Amino acid sequence: MTPRLDFAQLELHFVDQMQWRYALIRPLVLLAEGTPTQRAAETHTHPDTVRTFTRRFRAQGMLGLLPNDIETRPRGRAPRVPEAVRHEVDRLKALYAGFHYRELARILFYTLGYPIHHNTVKQLWEQSPVVTVQQLDLWDYHTHPDRYQARLQVIKLSYQGWDKVSISHFLRLSRPTVDRWIRRFEAEHFAGLMDHKRGPKAPRKRWFPVMVEVYHLQKRHPDAGSSASGACSRVRTSPCARSVGLWPSTSRSMMTSPMCANPGPSQRPSPTPTRHVIRTSFGLLMAA
């Protein structure tokens, strides 16, 4: 079979232009038979066409045979992101939509130990098919049945790389509350997340001698006032005026005990003391 008939039969099976161009120059580039002029005469094409396709094939391979209206660009190396990272991005996107990309990169590094650039995180976030749904009440801080677990959730999110603003919006609590629980956890660890008993931290029996002293002082000088009585207490930490004023009314039954009894004979209450009398009495009490 002559080359002319061979090319004519092959031309019936071509489905695109690249096949025709390769069949045109195949004897020249693959078998090294003949010249471009001879091949042009065998296929009824122009010699310049054969030379052009031969030159392009030797320079670019099969890409040189593409039509001119098709743009060719070199394909860069696609980064291979682990599937665990993609699943984590999908999970975070389903939970909360207010992340920024640097925050997501930090969360992925803290939770999975995988360093990733925030631009890559942006591509994964935009390519993720997951749609962020409305937040469920299950994650609400104030409706959680266990207060300790709700506070522990704040600490977990913080140590996973979440920003305080994201924790505040996600758990629906104020920013100062987030700061307070993180600060208490750093100072007291897990004990700082427990409910602290409100009220005075020091034992009340510590103030019993002071209460007895203030009681006798107010008996001797009823019009001295709670501020003056509190200032005359011989203790290193003086009670406040409000506490001194409440002691006589809240401890009447306690003041009747033998420990509070005045060993001296009962005396009639003196009239309203003058400034000189109060100053002298306070001086004697402080010197005792």
Backbone hydrogen bonds, N-H to C=O, Kabsch-Sander energy under -0.5 kcal/mol:
donor,donor_aa,acceptor,acceptor_aa,energy
6,D,2,T,-2.5
7,F,3,P,-2.5
8,A,4,R,-1.9
9,Q,5,L,-2.1
10,L,6,D,-2.1
11,E,7,F,-1.8
12,L,9,Q,-0.9
13,H,10,L,-1.6
14,F,11,E,-0.6
20,W,16,D,-1.0
21,R,17,Q,-2.0
22,Y,18,M,-2.3
23,A,19,Q,-2.3
24,L,20,W,-1.5
25,I,21,R,-1.5
26,R,22,Y,-1.1
28,L,25,I,-0.6
29,V,25,I,-2.3
30,L,26,R,-2.4
31,L,26,R,-1.0
33,E,27,P,-2.6
39,R,35,T,-2.5
40,A,36,P,-1.9
41,A,37,T,-1.8
42,E,38,Q,-2.0
43,T,39,R,-1.6
44,H,40,A,-0.7
45,T,40,A,-2.1
49,T,46,H,-0.5
50,V,46,H,-1.5
51,R,47,P,-2.4
52,T,48,D,-2.5
53,F,49,T,-2.1
54,T,50,V,-2.2
55,R,51,R,-2.4
56,R,52,T,-2.3
57,F,53,F,-2.2
58,R,54,T,-2.0
59,A,55,R,-1.2
60,Q,56,R,-2.7
61,G,57,F,-2.0
63,L,60,Q,-1.0
64,G,61,G,-1.2
65,L,62,M,-1.4
66,L,63,L,-1.2
70,I,67,P,-1.3
71,E,69,D,-0.6
76,G,74,P,-0.5
78,A,76,G,-0.6
81,V,79,P,-1.0
86,R,82,P,-1.6
87,H,83,E,-2.7
88,E,84,A,-2.0
89,V,85,V,-2.2
90,D,86,R,-2.2
91,R,87,H,-2.3
92,L,88,E,-2.6
93,K,89,V,-2.3
94,A,90,D,-1.8
95,L,91,R,-1.3
96,Y,92,L,-2.5
104,L,100,H,-2.1
105,A,101,Y,-2.2
106,R,102,R,-1.9
107,I,103,E,-2.4
108,L,104,L,-2.5
109,F,105,A,-1.7
110,Y,106,R,-2.4
111,T,107,I,-2.6
112,L,108,L,-2.0
113,G,108,L,-0.5
113,G,109,F,-1.0
114,Y,108,L,-1.1
121,V,117,H,-1.9
122,K,118,H,-2.0
123,Q,119,N,-1.8
124,L,120,T,-2.4
125,W,121,V,-2.6
126,E,122,K,-2.3
127,Q,123,Q,-2.1
128,S,124,L,-1.0
133,V,94,A,-0.7
139,W,136,L,-1.2
140,D,137,D,-1.5
141,Y,171,L,-2.6
144,H,141,Y,-0.9
147,R,145,P,-0.6
150,A,146,D,-1.8
151,R,147,R,-2.1
152,L,148,Y,-2.4
153,Q,149,Q,-1.8
154,V,150,A,-1.1
155,I,151,R,-1.6
156,K,152,L,-2.4
157,L,153,Q,-2.3
158,S,154,V,-1.9
159,Y,155,I,-2.3
160,Q,156,K,-1.0
161,G,158,S,-1.1
162,W,157,L,-2.3
167,I,163,D,-2.3
168,S,164,K,-2.4
169,H,165,V,-2.3
170,F,166,S,-2.7
171,L,167,I,-2.5
172,R,168,S,-0.7
173,L,168,S,-1.7
178,V,174,S,-1.5
179,D,175,R,-2.3
180,R,176,P,-2.4
181,W,177,T,-2.1
182,I,178,V,-2.0
183,R,179,D,-2.3
184,R,180,R,-2.4
185,F,181,W,-2.0
186,E,182,I,-2.1
187,A,183,R,-1.4
188,E,184,R,-3.0
189,H,185,F,-2.1
191,A,188,E,-1.1
192,G,189,H,-1.3
193,L,190,F,-1.4
194,M,191,A,-1.1
206,R,203,P,-0.9
207,W,204,R,-1.7
208,F,205,K,-1.1
211,M,207,W,-2.6
212,V,208,F,-2.2
213,E,209,P,-2.2
214,V,210,V,-2.8
215,Y,211,M,-2.2
216,H,212,V,-2.2
217,L,213,E,-2.1
218,Q,214,V,-2.6
219,K,215,Y,-1.7
220,R,216,H,-1.9
221,H,217,L,-2.2
224,A,221,H,-1.6
229,S,225,G,-1.7
230,G,226,S,-2.3
231,A,227,S,-1.7
232,C,228,A,-0.9
232,C,229,S,-0.5
233,S,230,G,-0.9
235,V,233,S,-1.7
238,S,236,R,-0.6
244,V,240,C,-2.0
245,G,241,A,-2.2
246,L,242,R,-1.4
247,W,243,S,-1.4
250,T,246,L,-2.0
251,S,247,W,-1.4
255,M,251,S,-1.8
256,T,252,R,-0.5
256,T,253,S,-0.7
257,S,254,M,-1.6
260,C,257,S,-1.2
261,A,257,S,-0.5
261,A,258,P,-0.7
278,I,274,T,-2.4
279,R,275,R,-2.2
280,T,276,H,-2.3
281,S,277,V,-2.7
282,F,278,I,-2.6
283,G,279,R,-1.9
284,L,280,T,-2.1
285,L,281,S,-2.2
286,M,282,F,-2.3
287,A,283,G,-1.6
288,A,284,L,-1.0
